[in-house]
Amino acid sequence: MKLRRLWLVAFAALLLTPFMAVNEVSADDGNLVITLNKESYAAGETITVTGHVLSAEAGPITIVILSPNGNMVSIAQVEADSENNFSEDIATSIGGKWKASGTYIIQATHYYGTAQLEFEYGGLMPAELG
């Protein structure tokens, strides 16, 4: 009986692991931190960038995304809030500037420095059944 319970617990944990996993990645240069909500994205998904700067009073944060061939696919300028945090949602698309699959680079630049991350991009989002 104990073996059966142990097997059921192990099986349930295995099934739930993908739902509990945290995929977020972050970069920290000591004065500027950026975090992505996932390590990889499919075409059409929204990339959520969050971060923290040493001081919001030093001006806006510039967020640039570069494709695998070095082309700029997105640029945004955001302000940090009163607690020095910032957030930006970046829409991707199927085709256009986002046509290349591969490793993309996201850079956040602020008066205090630059933080950079890589993420994987490509493929299509799975269709949702309604």
C-alpha positions in Angstrom: 0.0 0.0 0.0 2.8 2.4 0.9 4.5 1.7 -2.4 1.3 2.5 -4.3 1.0 5.8 -2.5 4.6 6.7 -3.2 4.1 5.8 -6.9 0.9 8.0 -7.0 2.7 11.0 -5.4 5.7 10.6 -7.7 3.4 10.4 -10.8 1.4 13.5 -9.6 4.6 15.4 -9.1 5.8 14.5 -12.6 2.5 15.6 -14.1 2.5 18.9 -12.3 6.2 19.8 -12.8 5.6 21.7 -16.1 3.0 23.9 -14.5 5.1 24.7 -11.5 8.4 25.4 -13.4 9.6 29.0 -13.4 11.1 29.9 -16.8 12.0 33.5 -16.1 15.5 34.7 -16.8 17.3 37.8 -15.7 20.4 39.9 -16.1 21.9 42.2 -13.5 24.8 44.6 -14.1 24.7 45.8 -10.5 22.7 49.0 -11.2 20.1 47.7 -13.7 18.2 44.4 -13.6 16.0 43.1 -16.4 13.9 39.9 -16.3 12.0 38.1 -19.0 8.9 36.1 -18.1 10.2 33.1 -20.3 13.3 31.7 -21.9 11.7 31.2 -25.3 8.8 32.6 -27.3 6.7 31.5 -30.2 5.6 33.8 -33.0 2.7 35.9 -31.9 3.5 35.7 -28.1 4.0 38.8 -26.0 7.4 39.3 -24.4 7.1 40.8 -20.9 10.2 42.7 -19.7 10.4 43.8 -16.1 13.2 45.4 -14.3 14.7 47.6 -11.6 17.1 50.6 -11.8 19.2 52.3 -9.2 17.3 55.5 -9.5 14.2 56.5 -11.7 15.3 60.1 -11.5 18.2 59.5 -14.0 15.8 59.2 -17.0 14.1 56.6 -19.1 15.1 53.0 -19.8 15.6 52.1 -23.5 14.8 48.5 -24.4 16.1 47.2 -27.8 15.6 43.7 -29.3 18.0 42.4 -31.9 17.3 39.5 -34.2 19.9 36.7 -34.8 21.3 38.6 -37.8 21.7 41.8 -35.8 18.7 43.7 -37.1 16.6 45.8 -34.6 13.1 44.3 -34.4 11.8 46.4 -31.5 12.7 49.5 -29.5 10.8 51.0 -26.6 11.5 53.7 -24.0 9.9 53.3 -20.6 10.0 55.2 -17.3 10.6 53.6 -14.0 8.0 54.1 -11.2 8.5 55.6 -7.8 10.0 52.4 -6.6 12.5 52.3 -9.5 10.7 49.4 -11.2 9.6 49.2 -14.9 7.7 46.9 -17.2 7.1 46.7 -20.9 5.0 44.3 -23.0 6.5 43.7 -26.5 4.3 42.1 -29.1 5.8 39.7 -31.6 4.4 38.7 -35.0 4.4 36.0 -37.5 6.7 37.3 -40.2 7.8 40.9 -40.8 10.7 42.0 -38.6 10.2 38.8 -36.5 10.6 36.3 -39.4 13.9 34.8 -38.3 14.0 31.9 -35.8 16.9 31.7 -33.4 18.6 33.5 -30.5 17.5 37.1 -30.0 19.2 39.6 -27.8 17.3 42.1 -25.5 19.2 45.1 -24.1 18.0 47.5 -21.5 20.1 50.7 -21.3 19.8 53.4 -18.6 22.0 56.1 -17.3 23.5 53.7 -14.8 24.4 50.9 -17.3 23.2 48.2 -19.7 21.8 44.7 -19.0 21.5 42.2 -21.7 19.8 38.8 -22.1 19.4 36.2 -24.8 16.1 34.3 -25.6 15.0 31.9 -28.2 12.3 32.9 -30.6 10.5 31.1 -33.4 7.8 28.6 -34.3 4.1 29.1 -34.0 1.9 29.3 -30.9 -0.2 26.2 -30.4 -3.9 26.7 -31.3 -6.3 27.0 -28.4 -9.5 25.0 -28.6 -12.5 26.8 -27.5 
